[in-house]
Amino acid sequence: MGSYKYKFGLFHGRFQHIQLGHQKVIDKMLSECEEAILLVGECQSYGSKRNPFNVLDRIDLIKRIYGDNKRLKIGFFPDLHGIPKTEGEYREWGNWIVSFCQFYTGKIPEVVYGGSETKLEWLYKNYDMKFEKVERDGISATQLRDYLLNGDESAWQKVTDPKIHSRFSYLRKIVSEVCKD
């Protein structure tokens, strides 16, 4: 296993779109795991205020930042019905996410990474996994969309990786189309 704390780690989210808070979690995972998988959720959702970007655009942005890292596999999965509210629903979601992790890698993660607010213990109660929660510095998808919608490129650049700064106009156009009334 070398100098890594864990053999295999998982981080999942919507990534609508990737920002420095997500990267903080991904970077911690990559520093601690020999191998890692990033799963993009709600792959079927796009074209709404909550989910403006399609899965291909979201993965493209991630690959612009991490595409050369051979230890990071990137995949996606559709969400189950509704937002989980009970421990049982969270466990169902956890099983669902693990099934996609196994599909892409043939493995069950040893550790799952998430933001400090994530109910990882509920999601993965059926598994013997460790949990690493990382404070994501309070950057929200709503903030990102507002920066794009308002054309505030300077504020947007402060919370995004320079490797995706060239995509500002493209992303702004998508958000503007989705949010026009």
N, C-alpha and C positions, 0 to 999 in steps of 0.2 A: 504493500500500500504506500510505501515511500513516506513522504513528509505530510501526507494528508490525514486529517482527523477522521474522515469518513470515506468509504469506498464509493457510494452512489447516493446522490441527492436529487431532490425534486423541488421545483418552485412552479406554481401555476397562478394564473390570473387572466383578466381580460386584456390588459395592456392596451387600453383605448386612449392614448397610445403610450408607448414606453417613455419613461421620464427618469430623472436622476434618482428618485425614491426607489423605483423598481431596480435600477442598476445597483443601488447600494445592496439590495438583497441578493441579486445575481452575483455581484462581485464577492460577497461574503461566501456564497455557496461555492463559487469557483476556487476561492482560496482554501476552502476546507474539504472539498470533495475531489477525489481522483476522477470521477465521471459525474456528469450532471445532465438533467433534462429540464427544459423549460416548456411547459404546456400552456398554450394559448386557449383560454376558455371562451365560451359563447361564440364559437367559430361560425355559427349559422346566423348570428345577429350583426346587422349593419344597416346603415341608412336612417338611424333614429338619433335623437339628441343624446340618449344614454350610450349608444353604440354607433357612432358615425362611421367608423372605419371598418372595412371588410378584413377578413383574416389574412388575405394576401398582403394588404398594405401594412398591417400590424407586424407580420413576420418579416416583411422587407425592412422595416425600420430596425427591428431587432438584429437582423443579419447585417445591416450596415454597421452596427456597433460590435457584434460578437461573431460575425460570420467566419472569421479566421480561427476561432477557438475550436480545436478538434475534440476537446473534452466536453463540449456542450452540444447536446442534441436538442433540436427544436421541433416540437410537434403541436398538435391542436386537438381539441375535442369539443363536441356540442354539449350544451348544458342539458340537464334533466329538466323536467317540468318545475316551474316555480322556484322561488328562493327558499332554501331550507330554513325552517323555523325551530324544529324540534331536534333533539339529539338523534333520534332514529332517522330523520330526513338527512341530517348531516352525515351519518354513517353510510347511508345509501349513496350520497354524493362521493364520499371518500372511496367507496368500493368502485364507483364509476371511474373516478380519476385514476385510481391504481390500475384498473383494467386497460386504460390507454397508455399508461406508463409501461405496462407489460407488453402491450402491442408494439410499441416503438423500440423497446430495449430488451424484452424478455426478462426483465428484472422488477423486483419490488424495491422501492427506495429504502435505504437505511435511515435517512433523515429527510424531513420535509421543512422547507423554509417558507416563511410568510411574514407579512407585516405584523406589527405588535397587536393589531386588532383582530387578527384572523383566529377563528375557532378551530385550530388544527387538532386539538385534543378531541373534539367532537367528530371531526371529519375522519380521523384515522384511529378511532377507538378500537377497531377490529384488528389492528396491526401492532406489531412490536416495533415502533419507530421512535426516533428521537425528533424533537421539534426545536427549530432555531427561529426565534422571532426577532425581527430587525425593525427598529424604528425607521420609518421611511421619510421622515422630515416633513410630514404634513402636506405633501404635494398631492393634489387631487386631480382626477380626470376632468372635473368640472372647471377647475382653474385653467387647465390646459386648453380646454374648448373655449373658454372665455377669452384667453389671450389670442387664440387663433381667430375667433369671431370678430374681436375688436381690432385685429391687425396689430396687436402689441408684440411685435417681433422681439424686441429687447427683453421684455419680461419672460416670454416663451423660451428664449435662448438661455436664460439664467437657470431654467429647470429641465433643460434637455441637453443631450450630448452633442458636441460640435459635429460629430459624424452624420447627424441628421438635419443640421441647420439648413442645408440646401433644399429640404423638403417643405419648408415653411409655406410657401405659396400654394403648393399642391394640397397640403393638408388644410390650409385655410379655405381653399375653394370647396373642399368636401364639407367642412363644417358649415360654411356659409350656405351651401345648397340644402343641407339637412335642416338648418335652423331658420330658414326664411319662412315667414308666415304669410 
